[in-house]
Amino acid sequence: MRCLAALFMLILSTVPLRAETPWEASGLIRAETGRIERLLYRTPSTARDDELKTRLMLIETSWSKVAAEFEAGEASAVAAALAAYGAAVRQGDANQAARWRQRLWGRVLTGARSRLFEAITANETVAATNWLTIRDYARASGDTAAALAIQALGDGTLSPDPARKIVEAELLTVAASELRLALTRAANNAQKGFATQYAGDLGRIEGLVAYLEDSLSTELGSDSMAALAANFERAQTDPDAIAAIAAQLAGYAPVRLSPEDRARRATLLRRFVALAAEEYHKGVRGGVVRIPFEYNEARVFRDRAAMILGDLAPQMEDAAAARLGDLLARMRGEFEAKGDAVEPLASEALALIDAEFGASVDRDGVAIAFEQATAALDELGLMAHAGDWDGAEMKRLEAYSWFDPDIEQRLVPRAPAMAMRLEARFWEGAATRPGLGALIARQQGGAALTTEIAAILSDLEAARARIEIRLSAFGAVLQSAGIIFREGLEAVLILAALVAALKAEGLPPGRFRVPITGAVMLAVGGSFALWAGARWIFSIATLTREALEGGTALVAAAVLVMLIVGLTATGGHVTAFRARLSGVASPMSVGLLAFLVVFREGFETVLFYEALLADTAPLPVMAGLTLGGAAALGAGWVVLASGRRLPIGIFFKATTVLLSFLAVMLMGAGIRGLQTAALVGATPVTWFPDADWMQIWLGLFPVAEPLAAQGLVLVLILALPARRFLADIARKTPASGYGVE
């Protein structure tokens, strides 16, 4: 054993110490004191004592190298705590070593904070970033407001004074949260008779109180601080003093929230807990992550809920705050284990939040969506500036998850072009103006990213203004009519043109009446079922909904192309052509097409009307629905009625052209849906017009992938007539059109 100990000490003595900076030394101090504490649990032996001395020497040497970097007064306080800690270790006193270990760390934190504030005041962001690493972190936090504030300081978007206030508020809030946790642990360990753990908890409490001394003095006053010191002295031998300390600190909050901030954060806390459970349910099945994006979003929302709870806890009932913290911690454990107990934990947490803050926390989602989308975009810029492109991409998706459906679905009925433009900005943008998705994929920061974020924020403000305008009854009628006319026109025209083409070729209408009617009724019924479950609709993941809409459009386009190709097949005699047509245009294929186009439009229409009804009375909405629906049906009747006045050949060609146009439009909408769902890449082009009306009404986007797919559809549709025409030329006979004599 002696040989092993000697060898170990030799290895340690030859390892080059990396503690050349205060932050490196602080990390070494924290790690080595933890190892020493574990060694003190072992049975005393020469080997253990030698290792203790060696590790203690490493700590003392490390501190001696960086002590001059701290302020003189703070350096003396750290040195005194280190001396007391070293004496306890050398004496083998595990309890006192545990206590002074925590007090030592508290003094290091206090000294580092002083130098951090100096660096911020001097606008030395590199030094500030380094000093900030010597800290306690909010449990379950990712990128914190303090780190982002220092990044903004370096970026020139935040001045030193507000940056310091943000950093100080977070450090104090985290310290107060850790103080409450240490008090709880101390009471528990004292009850269980764990003397060493209790001593460490007591030292942790003393260190945090010293860290918070100025804030506590301001809040409690000198008399309370003296009583607090007396209770600390008593707590060393009497654990009951912990209850007295906790009572003295029960109402303490270093950063007092205003009633408005408290209500806003409570609302966010509730929403994040609910979203964490929803996204987890979508992303994880049977202990396996099925949709990584949803799973990652669930973790982001849970972590944000934990951070907000830290802000709210000082102004909550202690039992409620402790229980919520426990529930969020257990949710995190379930997330890590891919367990199936998330929903009951979230349900209990939501009930606690409602009981603590009242029903007002469950307020309108669109107001929260604007706040959170804006915050996520601000953080995105800071992360990109710091080179954290993975984090920036997660922030982009987080911001988009707030935009759609909360904002987009409320905006589309009012300003569809604005909604479409904003959606593109979140993704690929345009060839001359790349969107956030394109910029992050290229890791292109700087002015381009800053400009695009500013443009999105400006558009969001404009969108908010549009959404917050209360609709008049007449305006509601117009918007309602516009929704059903725009969404229903596509389905009505497809079915009317298809029926007209079939009738023009002499196929018995009765053969298709039942499948078309049944499919339309089934699709309409499905749409009303979705209406009844509107709250469930809005919980569908953003990207999943886009994929569903895009996939349905693509299937409908494929069926429609198949029918068009069949209708335009070559043939020289009416009888033969009708036989071929009868085989292609089967009741099943026509019924399938009817269901797909009606259900797809019904799916979107449900979402739009649900959003519209949130802002206006039902009567004007229903009036507009009736008017718009009648107009769409009227357009279909015109297509059917025109067949009675035109020659069969001309009318057949006209309906085929209309169906072809609608197939092209469906294909464009389908590809764009898959692109928005991040399932297909997007390449903007400059040679195609970027016009809102073309995108809304024609499904023509200045993006290469949908344009290429639409071009392929045109080629397929035109191939057979072109082949027939060329064959007629080769035989030197006049072309006979579409096979109609």
Buried (B, 14 or more C-beta within 10 A) or exposed (E): EEEEBEEBBEEBEEEEEEBEBBBBBBBBBBEBBEEBBEBBEEEEEEBBBBBBBBBBBBBBEBBEBBBEBBEEEBBBBBBEBBEBBBEBBEEBBBBBBBBBBBBBBBBBBBBBBBBBBBBBEEBBBEBBBBBBBBBBBBBBBBBBBBBBBBBBBBBEBBEBEEBBEBBBBBBBBBBBBBBBBBBBBBBBBBEEEBBBBBBBBBBBBBBBBBBBEEBBEEBBEEEBBEBBEEBBEBBBEEBEBBBBBBEBBEEBBBBEBEEEBBBBBBBBBBBBBBBBBBBBBBBBEEEEBEBEBBBBBBBBBBBBBBBBBBBBBBBBEBEBBBBBBEBBBBBBEBBEEBBBEBBEBBBBBBEBBBEBBEEEBBBEBBBBBBBBBBBBBBBBBBBBBBEBBEBBBBBBBBBBBBBBBBBBBBBBBBBBBBBBBBBBBBBBBBBEBBBBBBBBBEEBBEEBBBEBBEBBBEBBEBBBEBBEEEBEBEBBBBBBBBBBBBBBBBBBBBBBBBBBBBBBBEBEEEBBEEBBEBBBEBBBEBBEEBBEEBEEBBBBBBBBBBBBBBBBBBBBBBBBBBBBBBBBBBBEEBEEBBEBBBEBBBBEBBBBBBBBBBBBBBBBBBBBBBBBBBBBEEEBBBBBBBBBBEBBBEBBEEBBEBBEEBEBBBBBBBBBEBBBBBBBBBBBBBBBBBBBBBBBEBEBBEEBEBBBEBBBBBBBBBBBBBBEBBEEBBEBBEEBBEEBBEEBEEEEEEEBBBBBE
